[in-house]
């Protein structure tokens, strides 16, 4: 059952997703949100970080995925802000900002 779910997930991401690269490893992921501009207040004034992307990938496909990592999503370099496991543990989501 789990192997079938992983195969279905990989097929869906390859068909519908974008290329996601971390170091020498690549996978496919689905960009869920790419239009939210995020503001971060680091003292004063407020600084615009840029448009955030929330990407869903299969869990375990990118070893080393962690906050601060440099990652390429659809040919654009981003910096990972947060990494979150999804409820079923089959997918991992990460939030990243343009580097």
N, C-alpha and C positions, 0 to 999 in steps of 0.2 A: 504493500500500500504506500509506504513512504517513498520507495524507489519510483513508483509510478507518479506520485505527486511531484517529485523532484524532476522527473523527465518532462512532465507536462509544463512545469514552471519554466524550465530551461527553454522549451520550445516556444512558449508564449513570449518570454523576454527576447529571444532571438528574432521573433517575427515582429513584435510591436515596440521593442525597446531601442535604446541607443548604446553605443559602445562606451564602457566605463573601464578606465585603465589606472592601475596603481602599480608603479614600478614596472616590472616586466610582465605582470599578470593582467589579463583583460577578461571581461565578462560582458554580458548585456544586462541593462537595467531599464526600468521604466521611470521616467521623470514624472512625478506626480504634481509638482508645483514649481513653476519657474517665474512667477510674476509678482512675488511678494518682495517689496523693498523693505529692508530691515534697518532700523536705526539702533545704534548702540550708544548709550551715554557713558562715556568714560571721563567723568569729571564734568567739564563743560568746555566747549559746546557739544551738541549732539553730532555724531559722525555718521555719515551714510556708508554702510558696509557694501551695499550693492544688492543685486537680485539673488535671493536664495534659491537653491534647488533642493528638493526632497526627492531622493532617488531610492527605488526599491530594487534590491538584488537578491539572488539566492544566497542563503546563509552559507558561509564557508568558501565562497568563490574568490574572495580577495583577502588573503592572509595579510595581516598588518594594517587593516582598516581601523583607524582610531582617530580621535580628535587631534587636529594639527597636521594630519597627513595631507600631502599634495596629491590630488587625484584629477584625472581628466575625464570630463563628462561631455560626450558628443563633441570632441575636439577642443573643448574650452577647459583651461586649467582652473581648478577650484581648491580651496582649503576646507577640509572636513571640520565641522563645528561639533556635531553630535552624532553618535551611532546608537541606534535603538533596535532591539530585536522585536519582531512582530509577534503577535499572540501565539501563532502556531509554531514558531521557531523555524519555519521553513524559509522565511524571508527576513532580511535585515534592511532597515531603512537608515539613511544617513542624510543629514542636512549639511550643505556646503555653500560657501560663498566664493565668488570669483577671486582669484589670487591677484 
